[in-house]
């Protein structure tokens, strides 16, 4: 019986050894599988890290482009407001030019009317000057006649006084 107990124990140890060997084989397979999964995860991490770096670089580019776009938009807004101010100034200058043009036309019309009146008055002055010259000539002739008449009267009085 002791032998049978040893045999049974040996048999049991053999079965336990086989089970342990099977468990070891399963665990080795599981370790190998986990190592492969770990390797795959590390490769995925490496891939994701690289992709993350690319995305960060792309984000920096987009942020740079965004800053540039914002600067351009601000500049455009500034140009737009400056353009509006220049448009208002241009409108004011055009209005002033129109008013000046209207004023110039009115002044030219008044000048033309003044020239017409000046010509009319020059003719009147010339006519009056001619009339004055004519009256002066008549006055001179009458003065001459008056002097002759006075001389004749003086002569006549001297003759009459001598008589």
DSSP file (Angstrom, degrees, kcal/mol; ACC not computed):
  #  RESIDUE AA STRUCTURE BP1 BP2  ACC     N-H-->O    O-->H-N    N-H-->O    O-->H-N    TCO  KAPPA ALPHA  PHI   PSI    X-CA   Y-CA   Z-CA
    1    1 A X     >        0   0    0      0, 0.0     4,-2.5     0, 0.0     5,-0.2   0.000 360.0 360.0 360.0 -33.9    0.0    0.0    0.0
    2    2 A X  H  >  +     0   0    0      2,-0.2     4,-2.2     1,-0.2     5,-0.2   0.873 360.0  49.9 -64.6 -35.6    2.7    2.4    0.6
    3    3 A X  H  > S+     0   0    0      1,-0.2     4,-3.3     2,-0.2     5,-0.2   0.904 109.8  49.4 -70.6 -39.0    3.9    1.7   -2.9
    4    4 A X  H  > S+     0   0    0      1,-0.2     4,-2.7     2,-0.2    -2,-0.2   0.890 110.4  51.4 -67.4 -36.7    0.5    2.2   -4.2
    5    5 A X  H  X S+     0   0    0     -4,-2.5     4,-2.1     2,-0.2    -2,-0.2   0.863 112.7  46.0 -65.8 -37.4    0.3    5.5   -2.3
    6    6 A X  H  X S+     0   0    0     -4,-2.2     4,-3.3     2,-0.2     5,-0.2   0.912 113.1  49.1 -72.1 -41.7    3.6    6.6   -3.8
    7    7 A X  H  X S+     0   0    0     -4,-3.3     4,-3.3     2,-0.2     5,-0.2   0.922 112.5  48.2 -63.0 -41.3    2.5    5.5   -7.2
    8    8 A X  H  X S+     0   0    0     -4,-2.7     4,-2.8     1,-0.2    -1,-0.2   0.907 113.4  47.3 -66.4 -38.7   -0.7    7.4   -6.8
    9    9 A X  H  X S+     0   0    0     -4,-2.1     4,-3.1     2,-0.2    -2,-0.2   0.899 113.8  47.5 -67.8 -38.9    1.2   10.4   -5.6
   10   10 A X  H  X S+     0   0    0     -4,-3.3     4,-3.1     2,-0.2    -2,-0.2   0.911 112.2  49.5 -66.0 -41.1    3.6   10.1   -8.5
   11   11 A X  H  X S+     0   0    0     -4,-3.3     4,-2.9    -5,-0.2    -2,-0.2   0.929 113.1  47.5 -62.5 -42.9    0.6    9.7  -10.8
   12   12 A X  H  X S+     0   0    0     -4,-2.8     4,-3.1    -5,-0.2    -2,-0.2   0.913 112.0  49.4 -65.2 -41.4   -0.9   12.8   -9.2
   13   13 A X  H  X S+     0   0    0     -4,-3.1     4,-3.2     2,-0.2    -2,-0.2   0.882 111.1  50.6 -64.9 -37.4    2.5   14.6   -9.5
   14   14 A X  H  X S+     0   0    0     -4,-3.1     4,-3.0     2,-0.2    -2,-0.2   0.934 112.5  45.7 -63.9 -46.0    2.7   13.6  -13.2
   15   15 A X  H  X S+     0   0    0     -4,-2.9     4,-2.9     2,-0.2    -2,-0.2   0.933 115.3  47.2 -63.5 -43.6   -0.8   14.8  -13.8
   16   16 A X  H  X S+     0   0    0     -4,-3.1     4,-3.2     2,-0.2    -2,-0.2   0.901 112.6  50.2 -63.6 -39.5    0.0   18.0  -11.9
   17   17 A X  H  X S+     0   0    0     -4,-3.2     4,-3.1     2,-0.2    -2,-0.2   0.915 112.4  46.7 -64.3 -42.3    3.2   18.4  -13.8
   18   18 A X  H  X S+     0   0    0     -4,-3.0     4,-2.9     2,-0.2    -2,-0.2   0.919 114.8  46.7 -65.3 -42.6    1.4   17.9  -17.1
   19   19 A X  H  X S+     0   0    0     -4,-2.9     4,-3.1     2,-0.2    -2,-0.2   0.917 114.4  47.5 -65.6 -41.4   -1.3   20.4  -16.0
   20   20 A X  H  X S+     0   0    0     -4,-3.2     4,-3.2     2,-0.2    -2,-0.2   0.907 112.6  49.5 -64.4 -40.6    1.5   22.8  -14.9
   21   21 A X  H  X S+     0   0    0     -4,-3.1     4,-2.9     2,-0.2    -2,-0.2   0.913 113.0  46.7 -63.6 -41.7    3.3   22.2  -18.2
   22   22 A X  H  X S+     0   0    0     -4,-2.9     4,-2.7     2,-0.2    -2,-0.2   0.914 113.9  48.0 -65.4 -41.7    0.0   22.9  -20.0
   23   23 A X  H  X S+     0   0    0     -4,-3.1     4,-3.4     2,-0.2    -2,-0.2   0.908 112.1  49.7 -64.7 -41.4   -0.6   26.0  -17.9
   24   24 A X  H  X S+     0   0    0     -4,-3.2     4,-3.5     2,-0.2     5,-0.2   0.930 111.4  48.8 -61.8 -44.6    3.0   27.1  -18.5
   25   25 A X  H  X S+     0   0    0     -4,-2.9     4,-2.6     2,-0.2    -2,-0.2   0.915 113.8  46.6 -61.1 -41.6    2.5   26.6  -22.2
   26   26 A X  H  X S+     0   0    0     -4,-2.7     4,-2.9     2,-0.2    -2,-0.2   0.927 114.6  46.8 -64.7 -44.3   -0.8   28.6  -22.0
   27   27 A X  H  X S+     0   0    0     -4,-3.4     4,-3.3     2,-0.2    -2,-0.2   0.897 112.1  50.1 -65.8 -39.2    0.9   31.3  -20.0
   28   28 A X  H  X S+     0   0    0     -4,-3.5     4,-2.9     2,-0.2    -1,-0.2   0.922 113.1  47.0 -62.5 -41.9    3.8   31.4  -22.4
   29   29 A X  H  X S+     0   0    0     -4,-2.6     4,-2.7    -5,-0.2    -2,-0.2   0.909 113.8  47.9 -63.9 -40.7    1.4   31.7  -25.3
   30   30 A X  H  X S+     0   0    0     -4,-2.9     4,-3.1     2,-0.2    -2,-0.2   0.912 112.0  49.0 -66.4 -41.6   -0.5   34.4  -23.4
   31   31 A X  H  X S+     0   0    0     -4,-3.3     4,-3.0     2,-0.2    -2,-0.2   0.921 112.6  48.6 -60.8 -44.5    2.8   36.2  -22.6
   32   32 A X  H  X S+     0   0    0     -4,-2.9     4,-2.4     2,-0.2    -2,-0.2   0.914 113.0  47.6 -62.9 -41.5    3.7   36.0  -26.3
   33   33 A X  H  X S+     0   0    0     -4,-2.7     4,-2.8     2,-0.2    -2,-0.2   0.926 113.5  47.5 -64.4 -44.4    0.3   37.2  -27.3
   34   34 A X  H  X S+     0   0    0     -4,-3.1     4,-3.1     2,-0.2    -2,-0.2   0.881 110.7  51.9 -65.3 -37.6    0.6   40.1  -24.7
   35   35 A X  H  X S+     0   0    0     -4,-3.0     4,-2.9     2,-0.2    -1,-0.2   0.910 111.6  47.0 -63.5 -41.1    4.1   40.9  -25.9
   36   36 A X  H  X S+     0   0    0     -4,-2.4     4,-2.9     2,-0.2    -2,-0.2   0.915 113.9  47.4 -66.0 -41.9    2.7   41.1  -29.5
   37   37 A X  H  X S+     0   0    0     -4,-2.8     4,-3.0     2,-0.2    -2,-0.2   0.920 112.7  49.7 -63.1 -41.6   -0.2   43.2  -28.4
   38   38 A X  H  X S+     0   0    0     -4,-3.1     4,-2.9     2,-0.2    -2,-0.2   0.919 111.8  48.1 -61.3 -44.1    2.3   45.4  -26.4
   39   39 A X  H  X S+     0   0    0     -4,-2.9     4,-2.6     2,-0.2    -2,-0.2   0.919 112.8  48.3 -61.7 -44.0    4.5   45.7  -29.6
   40   40 A X  H  X S+     0   0    0     -4,-2.9     4,-2.6     2,-0.2    -2,-0.2   0.914 112.6  48.7 -62.4 -42.1    1.4   46.6  -31.6
   41   41 A X  H  X S+     0   0    0     -4,-3.0     4,-3.1     2,-0.2    -2,-0.2   0.904 111.0  50.1 -64.4 -41.3    0.4   49.1  -29.0
   42   42 A X  H  X S+     0   0    0     -4,-2.9     4,-2.8     2,-0.2    -2,-0.2   0.902 111.9  47.8 -62.9 -41.1    3.9   50.6  -29.0
   43   43 A X  H  X S+     0   0    0     -4,-2.6     4,-2.9     2,-0.2    -2,-0.2   0.906 113.0  48.4 -65.1 -40.5    3.8   50.8  -32.8
   44   44 A X  H  X S+     0   0    0     -4,-2.6     4,-3.3     2,-0.2    -2,-0.2   0.913 111.8  49.6 -64.9 -41.3    0.4   52.4  -32.6
   45   45 A X  H  X S+     0   0    0     -4,-3.1     4,-2.9     2,-0.2    -2,-0.2   0.921 112.4  47.7 -61.5 -43.9    1.7   54.9  -29.9
   46   46 A X  H  X S+     0   0    0     -4,-2.8     4,-2.7     2,-0.2    -2,-0.2   0.930 114.2  46.9 -61.3 -45.4    4.7   55.7  -32.1
   47   47 A X  H  X S+     0   0    0     -4,-2.9     4,-2.8     1,-0.2    -2,-0.2   0.928 114.7  46.0 -62.4 -45.4    2.3   56.2  -35.1
   48   48 A X  H  X S+     0   0    0     -4,-3.3     4,-3.0     2,-0.2    -2,-0.2   0.874 111.4  52.5 -66.7 -36.1    0.0   58.3  -33.0
   49   49 A X  H  X S+     0   0    0     -4,-2.9     4,-2.4     2,-0.2    -2,-0.2   0.929 112.3  45.2 -63.0 -44.7    2.9   60.3  -31.6
   50   50 A X  H  X S+     0   0    0     -4,-2.7     4,-2.5     2,-0.2    -2,-0.2   0.923 114.7  48.1 -63.3 -43.7    4.1   61.0  -35.1
   51   51 A X  H  X S+     0   0    0     -4,-2.8     4,-2.9     1,-0.2    -2,-0.2   0.907 110.6  52.0 -63.9 -40.4    0.6   61.8  -36.3
   52   52 A X  H  X S+     0   0    0     -4,-3.0     4,-2.8     2,-0.2    -1,-0.2   0.904 109.0  50.1 -61.1 -42.4    0.2   64.1  -33.2
   53   53 A X  H  X S+     0   0    0     -4,-2.4     4,-2.4     2,-0.2    -2,-0.2   0.918 111.9  48.0 -62.3 -43.1    3.5   65.9  -34.1
   54   54 A X  H  X S+     0   0    0     -4,-2.5     4,-2.5     1,-0.2    -2,-0.2   0.923 112.9  48.1 -63.0 -42.7    2.3   66.3  -37.7
   55   55 A X  H  X S+     0   0    0     -4,-2.9     4,-2.9     2,-0.2    -2,-0.2   0.889 110.4  51.3 -65.8 -38.1   -1.1   67.6  -36.4
   56   56 A X  H  X S+     0   0    0     -4,-2.8     4,-2.5     2,-0.2    -1,-0.2   0.905 110.8  48.6 -63.6 -40.3    0.7   70.0  -34.0
   57   57 A X  H  X S+     0   0    0     -4,-2.4     4,-2.3     2,-0.2    -2,-0.2   0.911 112.6  48.2 -64.2 -40.8    2.8   71.3  -36.9
   58   58 A X  H  X S+     0   0    0     -4,-2.5     4,-3.0     2,-0.2    -2,-0.2   0.895 110.0  52.4 -65.5 -40.2   -0.4   71.7  -38.9
   59   59 A X  H  X S+     0   0    0     -4,-2.9     4,-3.1     2,-0.2    -2,-0.2   0.922 109.1  49.8 -61.5 -43.4   -2.1   73.5  -36.0
   60   60 A X  H  X S+     0   0    0     -4,-2.5     4,-2.6     2,-0.2    -2,-0.2   0.912 112.0  48.5 -60.8 -41.8    0.9   75.9  -35.8
   61   61 A X  H  X S+     0   0    0     -4,-2.3     4,-3.1     2,-0.2    -2,-0.2   0.941 113.2  46.6 -62.1 -46.5    0.6   76.5  -39.6
   62   62 A X  H  X S+     0   0    0     -4,-3.0     4,-2.9     2,-0.2    -2,-0.2   0.902 112.4  50.3 -64.5 -40.3   -3.1   77.1  -39.3
   63   63 A X  H  X S+     0   0    0     -4,-3.1     4,-2.8     2,-0.2    -1,-0.2   0.914 111.9  48.2 -63.1 -41.0   -2.6   79.4  -36.3
   64   64 A X  H  X S+     0   0    0     -4,-2.6     4,-2.7     2,-0.2    -2,-0.2   0.932 113.5  46.6 -62.3 -45.2    0.0   81.3  -38.2
   65   65 A X  H  X S+     0   0    0     -4,-3.1     4,-3.1     1,-0.2    -2,-0.2   0.885 111.7  52.4 -63.8 -37.1   -2.3   81.6  -41.2
   66   66 A X  H  X S+     0   0    0     -4,-2.9     4,-2.9     2,-0.2    -2,-0.2   0.924 109.6  48.2 -64.1 -43.8   -5.1   82.6  -38.9
   67   67 A X  H  X S+     0   0    0     -4,-2.8     4,-2.8     2,-0.2    -2,-0.2   0.928 113.7  47.2 -61.2 -44.4   -2.9   85.4  -37.4
   68   68 A X  H  X S+     0   0    0     -4,-2.7     4,-3.0     2,-0.2    -2,-0.2   0.935 113.2  48.7 -61.9 -45.3   -2.0   86.5  -40.9
   69   69 A X  H  X S+     0   0    0     -4,-3.1     4,-3.0     1,-0.2    -2,-0.2   0.905 112.1  48.8 -60.9 -41.1   -5.7   86.4  -42.0
   70   70 A X  H  X S+     0   0    0     -4,-2.9     4,-2.9     2,-0.2    -1,-0.2   0.918 112.0  48.5 -64.8 -42.3   -6.7   88.3  -38.9
   71   71 A X  H  X S+     0   0    0     -4,-2.8     4,-2.8     2,-0.2    -2,-0.2   0.916 113.6  47.1 -62.9 -42.4   -3.9   90.9  -39.6
   72   72 A X  H  X S+     0   0    0     -4,-3.0     4,-3.2     2,-0.2    -2,-0.2   0.908 112.1  50.4 -65.2 -41.3   -5.1   91.2  -43.2
   73   73 A X  H  X S+     0   0    0     -4,-3.0     4,-2.8     2,-0.2    -2,-0.2   0.918 112.0  47.3 -62.8 -42.6   -8.7   91.5  -42.1
   74   74 A X  H  X S+     0   0    0     -4,-2.9     4,-2.7     2,-0.2    -2,-0.2   0.929 114.5  46.6 -62.4 -44.4   -7.7   94.2  -39.6
   75   75 A X  H  X S+     0   0    0     -4,-2.8     4,-3.2     2,-0.2    -2,-0.2   0.908 112.6  50.2 -63.5 -41.5   -5.7   96.0  -42.4
   76   76 A X  H  X S+     0   0    0     -4,-3.2     4,-3.0     2,-0.2    -2,-0.2   0.908 110.3  49.8 -62.8 -41.9   -8.6   95.5  -44.7
   77   77 A X  H  X S+     0   0    0     -4,-2.8     4,-2.7     2,-0.2     5,-0.2   0.918 112.0  48.5 -62.0 -42.7  -11.0   97.0  -42.2
   78   78 A X  H  X S+     0   0    0     -4,-2.7     4,-2.7     2,-0.2    -2,-0.2   0.931 113.5  46.6 -62.3 -45.2   -8.6   99.9  -41.7
   79   79 A X  H  X S+     0   0    0     -4,-3.2     4,-3.1     2,-0.2    -2,-0.2   0.887 111.3  53.2 -63.7 -37.7   -8.4  100.3  -45.5
   80   80 A X  H  X S+     0   0    0     -4,-3.0     4,-2.5     2,-0.2    -2,-0.2   0.940 112.0  43.2 -63.3 -46.9  -12.2  100.1  -45.7
   81   81 A X  H  X S+     0   0    0     -4,-2.7     4,-2.3     2,-0.2    -2,-0.2   0.892 115.6  49.6 -66.8 -37.6  -12.7  102.8  -43.1
   82   82 A X  H  X S+     0   0    0     -4,-2.7     4,-2.5    -5,-0.2    -2,-0.2   0.903 110.6  50.7 -65.2 -39.9  -10.0  104.9  -44.7
   83   83 A X  H  X S+     0   0    0     -4,-3.1     4,-2.6     2,-0.2    -2,-0.2   0.904 109.5  50.5 -63.7 -41.5  -11.6  104.3  -48.1
   84   84 A X  H  X S+     0   0    0     -4,-2.5     4,-2.5     2,-0.2    -2,-0.2   0.914 110.6  49.3 -62.7 -42.1  -15.0  105.4  -46.7
   85   85 A X  H  X S+     0   0    0     -4,-2.3     4,-2.6     1,-0.2    -2,-0.2   0.913 112.4  47.6 -62.6 -42.0  -13.4  108.6  -45.3
   86   86 A X  H  X S+     0   0    0     -4,-2.5     4,-3.0     2,-0.2    -2,-0.2   0.878 109.9  53.1 -67.0 -36.6  -11.8  109.3  -48.6
   87   87 A X  H  X S+     0   0    0     -4,-2.6     4,-2.5     2,-0.2    -2,-0.2   0.923 110.8  46.7 -62.9 -43.6  -15.1  108.7  -50.4
   88   88 A X  H  X S+     0   0    0     -4,-2.5     4,-2.6     2,-0.2    -2,-0.2   0.926 113.8  48.3 -63.6 -43.1  -16.8  111.2  -48.0
   89   89 A X  H  X S+     0   0    0     -4,-2.6     4,-2.8     1,-0.2    -2,-0.2   0.915 111.2  50.5 -62.7 -42.3  -13.9  113.7  -48.6
   90   90 A X  H  X S+     0   0    0     -4,-3.0     4,-2.8     2,-0.2    -1,-0.2   0.910 110.0  50.2 -61.1 -42.5  -14.2  113.2  -52.4
   91   91 A X  H  X S+     0   0    0     -4,-2.5     4,-2.6     2,-0.2    -2,-0.2   0.917 111.1  48.9 -62.3 -42.9  -18.0  113.8  -52.2
   92   92 A X  H  X S+     0   0    0     -4,-2.6     4,-2.8     2,-0.2    -2,-0.2   0.923 112.6  47.9 -61.4 -43.9  -17.4  117.0  -50.2
   93   93 A X  H  X S+     0   0    0     -4,-2.8     4,-2.8     2,-0.2    -2,-0.2   0.892 111.6  50.2 -65.0 -38.8  -14.8  118.1  -52.8
   94   94 A X  H  X S+     0   0    0     -4,-2.8     4,-2.5     2,-0.2    -1,-0.2   0.914 111.6  48.5 -64.8 -41.1  -17.1  117.3  -55.7
   95   95 A X  H  X S+     0   0    0     -4,-2.6     4,-2.7     2,-0.2    -2,-0.2   0.923 113.1  47.7 -63.1 -43.3  -19.9  119.3  -54.0
   96   96 A X  H  X S+     0   0    0     -4,-2.8     4,-3.0     1,-0.2    -2,-0.2   0.905 111.3  50.9 -62.6 -40.9  -17.5  122.2  -53.4
   97   97 A X  H  X S+     0   0    0     -4,-2.8     4,-2.7     2,-0.2    -2,-0.2   0.905 110.7  49.0 -63.6 -40.9  -16.4  121.9  -57.1
   98   98 A X  H  X S+     0   0    0     -4,-2.5     4,-2.8     2,-0.2    -2,-0.2   0.932 113.0  47.0 -62.7 -45.6  -20.0  122.0  -58.2
   99   99 A X  H  X S+     0   0    0     -4,-2.7     4,-2.7     1,-0.2    -2,-0.2   0.915 114.0  48.0 -62.9 -42.2  -20.7  125.0  -56.0
  100  100 A X  H  X S+     0   0    0     -4,-3.0     4,-2.8     2,-0.2    -2,-0.2   0.899 112.0  49.8 -64.4 -40.2  -17.5  126.7  -57.3
  101  101 A X  H  X S+     0   0    0     -4,-2.7     4,-2.7     2,-0.2    -2,-0.2   0.919 112.3  47.1 -64.3 -43.6  -18.5  125.9  -60.9
  102  102 A X  H  X S+     0   0    0     -4,-2.8     4,-2.6     2,-0.2    -2,-0.2   0.924 113.7  48.5 -62.8 -43.8  -22.0  127.3  -60.3
  103  103 A X  H  X S+     0   0    0     -4,-2.7     4,-2.9     1,-0.2    -2,-0.2   0.902 111.3  50.4 -61.9 -41.8  -20.5  130.4  -58.7
  104  104 A X  H  X S+     0   0    0     -4,-2.8     4,-3.0     2,-0.2    -2,-0.2   0.917 110.5  48.9 -63.3 -43.5  -18.0  130.8  -61.6
  105  105 A X  H  X S+     0   0    0     -4,-2.7     4,-2.5     2,-0.2    -2,-0.2   0.926 113.5  47.1 -61.8 -43.5  -20.9  130.5  -64.2
  106  106 A X  H  X S+     0   0    0     -4,-2.6     4,-2.7     2,-0.2    -2,-0.2   0.919 113.6  48.2 -63.2 -42.7  -22.9  133.1  -62.2
  107  107 A X  H  X S+     0   0    0     -4,-2.9     4,-2.8     1,-0.2    -2,-0.2   0.911 111.6  49.7 -63.8 -42.1  -19.8  135.4  -62.0
  108  108 A X  H  X S+     0   0    0     -4,-3.0     4,-2.7     2,-0.2    -1,-0.2   0.897 111.5  49.3 -63.4 -39.3  -19.1  135.0  -65.7
  109  109 A X  H  X S+     0   0    0     -4,-2.5     4,-2.7     2,-0.2    -2,-0.2   0.925 112.9  46.8 -64.7 -43.7  -22.7  135.8  -66.5
  110  110 A X  H  X S+     0   0    0     -4,-2.7     4,-2.7     2,-0.2    -2,-0.2   0.902 112.5  50.3 -64.0 -39.4  -22.5  138.9  -64.2
  111  111 A X  H  X S+     0   0    0     -4,-2.8     4,-2.9     2,-0.2    -2,-0.2   0.903 110.4  49.6 -63.7 -41.5  -19.2  139.9  -65.9
  112  112 A X  H  X S+     0   0    0     -4,-2.7     4,-2.5     2,-0.2    -2,-0.2   0.928 112.7  47.0 -62.5 -44.0  -20.8  139.5  -69.3
  113  113 A X  H  X S+     0   0    0     -4,-2.7     4,-2.9     2,-0.2    -2,-0.2   0.891 112.2  50.6 -64.1 -38.0  -23.7  141.6  -68.2
  114  114 A X  H  X S+     0   0    0     -4,-2.7     4,-3.3     2,-0.2    -2,-0.2   0.908 109.7  50.4 -65.0 -41.2  -21.3  144.1  -66.8
  115  115 A X  H  X S+     0   0    0     -4,-2.9     4,-2.7     2,-0.2    -2,-0.2   0.911 111.4  48.5 -61.8 -41.7  -19.3  144.1  -70.1
  116  116 A X  H  X S+     0   0    0     -4,-2.5     4,-2.5     2,-0.2    -2,-0.2   0.941 114.8  44.9 -62.4 -46.7  -22.5  144.7  -72.0
  117  117 A X  H  X S+     0   0    0     -4,-2.9     4,-3.4     2,-0.2     5,-0.2   0.906 112.1  52.3 -63.9 -40.5  -23.5  147.6  -69.6
  118  118 A X  H  X S+     0   0    0     -4,-3.3     4,-2.8     1,-0.2    -2,-0.2   0.918 110.3  48.2 -61.6 -42.6  -19.9  149.0  -69.8
  119  119 A X  H  X S+     0   0    0     -4,-2.7     4,-2.2     2,-0.2    -1,-0.2   0.917 112.9  48.5 -62.5 -41.9  -20.1  149.0  -73.6
  120  120 A X  H  X S+     0   0    0     -4,-2.5     4,-2.3     1,-0.2    -2,-0.2   0.934 114.5  44.9 -61.9 -46.9  -23.5  150.7  -73.4
  121  121 A X  H  X S+     0   0    0     -4,-3.4     4,-3.4     2,-0.2    -2,-0.2   0.851 109.5  55.7 -69.2 -32.8  -22.3  153.3  -70.9
  122  122 A X  H  X S+     0   0    0     -4,-2.8     4,-2.8    -5,-0.2    -1,-0.2   0.915 109.3  47.5 -62.4 -40.9  -19.1  153.8  -73.0
  123  123 A X  H  X S+     0   0    0     -4,-2.2     4,-2.9     2,-0.2    -2,-0.2   0.908 113.3  48.1 -65.5 -39.6  -21.3  154.6  -76.0
  124  124 A X  H  X S+     0   0    0     -4,-2.3     4,-3.5     2,-0.2     5,-0.2   0.934 112.7  48.3 -63.8 -44.8  -23.4  156.9  -73.8
  125  125 A X  H  X S+     0   0    0     -4,-3.4     4,-3.3     2,-0.2    -2,-0.2   0.921 112.8  48.4 -60.8 -43.2  -20.2  158.6  -72.5
  126  126 A X  H  X S+     0   0    0     -4,-2.8     4,-3.0     2,-0.2    -1,-0.2   0.921 113.2  47.6 -62.1 -43.3  -18.9  158.9  -76.0
  127  127 A X  H  X S+     0   0    0     -4,-2.9     4,-2.6     2,-0.2    -2,-0.2   0.934 115.0  45.6 -63.7 -44.0  -22.2  160.4  -77.1
  128  128 A X  H  X S+     0   0    0     -4,-3.5     4,-3.3     2,-0.2    -2,-0.2   0.894 112.3  51.4 -65.3 -38.4  -22.2  162.7  -74.1
  129  129 A X  H  X S+     0   0    0     -4,-3.3     4,-3.3     2,-0.2    -2,-0.2   0.919 111.1  48.2 -62.2 -42.8  -18.5  163.6  -74.8
  130  130 A X  H  X S+     0   0    0     -4,-3.0     4,-2.8     2,-0.2    -2,-0.2   0.915 112.8  48.5 -62.6 -40.4  -19.5  164.3  -78.4
  131  131 A X  H  X S+     0   0    0     -4,-2.6     4,-3.1     2,-0.2    -2,-0.2   0.927 112.2  48.3 -65.3 -42.7  -22.4  166.4  -77.2
  132  132 A X  H  X S+     0   0    0     -4,-3.3     4,-3.2     2,-0.2     5,-0.2   0.933 112.8  48.4 -60.6 -45.7  -20.1  168.3  -74.7
  133  133 A X  H  X S+     0   0    0     -4,-3.3     4,-2.5     1,-0.2    -2,-0.2   0.916 113.0  48.5 -59.8 -42.1  -17.6  168.8  -77.6
  134  134 A X  H  X S+     0   0    0     -4,-2.8     4,-2.7     2,-0.2    -2,-0.2   0.928 113.6  46.0 -64.4 -44.2  -20.4  170.1  -79.8
  135  135 A X  H  X S+     0   0    0     -4,-3.1     4,-3.3     2,-0.2    -2,-0.2   0.882 112.2  51.3 -66.4 -38.2  -21.7  172.4  -77.0
  136  136 A X  H  X S+     0   0    0     -4,-3.2     4,-3.2     2,-0.2    -1,-0.2   0.908 110.9  48.6 -64.6 -39.6  -18.2  173.6  -76.3
  137  137 A X  H  X S+     0   0    0     -4,-2.5     4,-2.9    -5,-0.2    -2,-0.2   0.930 114.2  45.5 -64.1 -44.0  -17.7  174.4  -80.0
  138  138 A X  H  X S+     0   0    0     -4,-2.7     4,-3.4     2,-0.2     5,-0.2   0.914 113.2  51.0 -63.4 -40.7  -21.1  176.2  -80.0
  139  139 A X  H  X S+     0   0    0     -4,-3.3     4,-3.0     2,-0.2    -2,-0.2   0.922 111.2  47.7 -61.8 -43.2  -20.1  177.9  -76.8
  140  140 A X  H  X S+     0   0    0     -4,-3.2     4,-2.5     2,-0.2    -2,-0.2   0.918 113.8  47.5 -63.1 -42.5  -16.8  179.0  -78.4
  141  141 A X  H  X S+     0   0    0     -4,-2.9     4,-2.8     2,-0.2    -2,-0.2   0.927 114.4  46.4 -63.9 -42.8  -18.6  180.1  -81.5
  142  142 A X  H  X S+     0   0    0     -4,-3.4     4,-3.5     2,-0.2    -2,-0.2   0.889 112.0  51.0 -66.8 -37.4  -21.1  182.0  -79.4
  143  143 A X  H  X S+     0   0    0     -4,-3.0     4,-2.8    -5,-0.2    -1,-0.2   0.903 111.3  48.6 -64.1 -38.7  -18.3  183.5  -77.3
  144  144 A X  H  X S+     0   0    0     -4,-2.5     4,-2.5     2,-0.2    -2,-0.2   0.930 114.3  44.8 -64.5 -45.2  -16.6  184.6  -80.5
  145  145 A X  H  X S+     0   0    0     -4,-2.8     4,-3.4     2,-0.2    -2,-0.2   0.900 112.9  52.3 -64.0 -39.9  -19.9  186.1  -81.8
  146  146 A X  H  X S+     0   0    0     -4,-3.5     4,-3.0     2,-0.2    -2,-0.2   0.915 110.4  47.3 -63.5 -42.1  -20.4  187.7  -78.4
  147  147 A X  H  X S+     0   0    0     -4,-2.8     4,-2.7     2,-0.2    -1,-0.2   0.904 114.1  47.5 -64.2 -41.0  -16.9  189.2  -78.5
  148  148 A X  H  X S+     0   0    0     -4,-2.5     4,-3.2     2,-0.2    -2,-0.2   0.916 113.5  48.1 -64.9 -41.2  -17.5  190.4  -82.0
  149  149 A X  H  X S+     0   0    0     -4,-3.4     4,-3.0     2,-0.2    -2,-0.2   0.922 113.0  47.3 -66.7 -41.7  -20.9  191.8  -81.0
  150  150 A X  H  X S+     0   0    0     -4,-3.0     4,-3.3     2,-0.2    -2,-0.2   0.901 113.8  48.7 -62.9 -40.6  -19.4  193.5  -77.9
  151  151 A X  H  X S+     0   0    0     -4,-2.7     4,-3.1     2,-0.2    -2,-0.2   0.927 113.5  46.2 -64.8 -43.8  -16.6  194.9  -80.1
  152  152 A X  H  X S+     0   0    0     -4,-3.2     4,-3.2     2,-0.2    -2,-0.2   0.907 114.4  48.5 -64.5 -39.8  -19.2  196.1  -82.6
  153  153 A X  H  X S+     0   0    0     -4,-3.0     4,-3.3     2,-0.2     5,-0.2   0.916 113.3  46.9 -65.5 -42.8  -21.2  197.5  -79.8
  154  154 A X  H  X S+     0   0    0     -4,-3.3     4,-2.5     2,-0.2    -2,-0.2   0.910 115.1  46.6 -65.4 -40.0  -18.1  199.2  -78.3
  155  155 A X  H  X S+     0   0    0     -4,-3.1     4,-2.2     2,-0.2    -2,-0.2   0.913 114.3  47.5 -65.2 -41.7  -17.3  200.4  -81.8
  156  156 A X  H  X S+     0   0    0     -4,-3.2     4,-3.0     2,-0.2    -2,-0.2   0.898 113.0  48.2 -67.6 -40.0  -20.9  201.6  -82.3
  157  157 A X  H  X S+     0   0    0     -4,-3.3     4,-3.4     2,-0.2    -1,-0.2   0.884 111.6  50.2 -68.0 -37.8  -20.9  203.2  -78.9
  158  158 A X  H  X S+     0   0    0     -4,-2.5     4,-1.3    -5,-0.2    -2,-0.2   0.881 114.1  45.3 -67.5 -34.9  -17.6  204.9  -79.6
  159  159 A X  H  X S+     0   0    0     -4,-2.2     4,-0.6     2,-0.2    -2,-0.2   0.898 116.0  44.9 -72.0 -42.3  -19.0  206.1  -82.9
  160  160 A X  H >< S+     0   0    0     -4,-3.0     3,-0.7     1,-0.2    -2,-0.2   0.901 114.0  50.1 -69.6 -40.8  -22.2  207.2  -81.3
  161  161 A X  H 3< S+     0   0    0     -4,-3.4    -1,-0.2     1,-0.3    -2,-0.2   0.789 110.3  52.0 -68.4 -26.9  -20.3  208.8  -78.5
  162  162 A X  H 3<        0   0    0     -4,-1.3    -1,-0.3     1,-0.2    -2,-0.2   0.557 360.0 360.0 -85.4  -9.7  -18.1  210.5  -81.1
  163  163 A X    <<        0   0    0     -3,-0.7    -1,-0.2    -4,-0.6    -2,-0.2   0.425 360.0 360.0 -91.5 360.0  -21.1  211.9  -82.9
